[in-house]
Amino acid sequence: MKWKLIVVGKPALKYAREGVAEYAKRLRRYTSCEILYLKDTGGISALGERLRLASEGCFRIVLDERGELPDTVALRSKVDQLEAEGTVKTVALLIGGADGHDAATRESAEWVMGLGRLTLQHELALVVLLEQIYRIYNLKNGGAYHR
């Protein structure tokens, strides 16, 4: 199963860029992971349309503070389920801009997921998501990263 992270805005903070690069590199030993950055232009509805278009044909997970709050074990179970079903080729994780996602984008999702009730800057959310995906695959492959 492949991963596609579609993010509104590129990371501006140096440590976020370094975190993204580090976890993307680590993930390569387990799975394919593409990161697509969209420019934050056109307003929330236009961004939503571009996010939906970029994730067309994928199992769509929209990151939203109102979404379900899984722990790492639950997220791994979801990944295991999707892989076992064999019908999902690519999972797209959508990270919105400063205004979040429009209703149409949330409604288009197979799963609306949050990282917590706190509002996170998109670049920090991206690092956290990449770390969790890496953690899941490391766990699945018997690694010692998760303790």
N, C-alpha and C positions, 0 to 999 in steps of 0.2 A: 504494500500500500504506500502511495506517495503522499507527501504533504505539500500544501501550497498555502503560504501565509500571505494574505493580501492586506496591506497596511496603508492607511492614509497618512502620508508624510514620512519622510526619511528621518532616522534618528539624528538629532543634532548634537546630543551629548556624547562626548568622546567615550566615556565608560560604557554607554549603551551600545555604541557602534562596536566596541571591543567585545562586549558580551554577546552580541548577535553573531559576530564573526566566530567567536570561540565555540558557541554551542552549535552553530551551523556546521562547523568543521567536525566537531565530535559526532554529530548525527550522521555524517556521511558513511560511517562504518556500518550503520544499521539500516538506513532508509534514504530515499530521495527527498530532499526538502528544497523547495523554491520559495524565494521571498520576492514579492512584487510590491513595489511602492507606487502609490497613486498620489498625484499632486492634490493638495487640499484646496481645490477650486470649485466654484459652481454651486455651493450650498449643499445642505444635507440631502436633499432629494436627488440632486444630480450625482453626488458622491455615492448614494445608495444604489442608483442605477448602474454606475460604473463598477461598484463592488459586486453586484449581482451578475453583471455581464462577465466579469473576470473570473467568477467562481461557477459559471454555468457548467453543468455536467458533473460537478463535484458534490460530495457529501458536505453540506454547508453548515459550519459552526460559527455562529455570530457571537462575538464577545460583547457582553452587555452586563452592567451592574445589576440588572433586574433578573438575570438568568439563574439557572440552577448552579449551585456552588459545590461541585464535586471535590472530593479529596483526591490525592494521587492514586489511591487504590481504585476508586470509582472511575477515574479517567482511564486507568489501565484496563479496567473491565470493559469499558466502552470500546477502546481500541481493539482488545481481544475479540469482542463481539463482532465488530466491523470486519476484522480480518477473517474470522471464522465463517461469516456469511459469504465472503468472497465476491460480493456484488459491488463493493466500493473500491474503485481504483485510486481515487484521489480524495483526500480530505482537505477542504479549504477552511482556514481559520480567518475570519474577517475582523479586523481591528479598525474601528472608526476613528474619526478625527475628534476635535475638541467638543463637538456637539453630539457625539455618539452616532447612533444609527437611526434612520427613519423607520417608521412602522412597517413599511413594505419590505425592508431588508430583514427586520426581525421575523416577520411573518414568513419569509421565504426560506428560513433556516430549518434544517432538520433538527437542530439543537441550538438553543440559546443558553450560553454558559457564561458564568461570571468567574472572576478570579478572587472575588471578595466583594463586600459592600462598599469598600473604599473606591473612589474614582482614581484610576491610575493614568498617568501620562502614557500615550500610545507606545512610546519607545520603551518604557519600563515594562509594559504589558507584553511587548514582543519578546524581551529578554526572558521574562518569567515563563511564557509559553514555550519558547525553545528549550529552556532548561527542563521543564516538565516533560516534554516529548522525549528529550534525551534520557531523562530519568526512567521513563516508562520502558524504553527500548533496552536500556542498561539492565533494568530489573528482569525483563523478559529473557535476556541472554545470560542471566546468572552473574552479572557484574556486582561489584562491591560498592558502587556509588551510593545506592540508597541504603541507609542504615536506620 
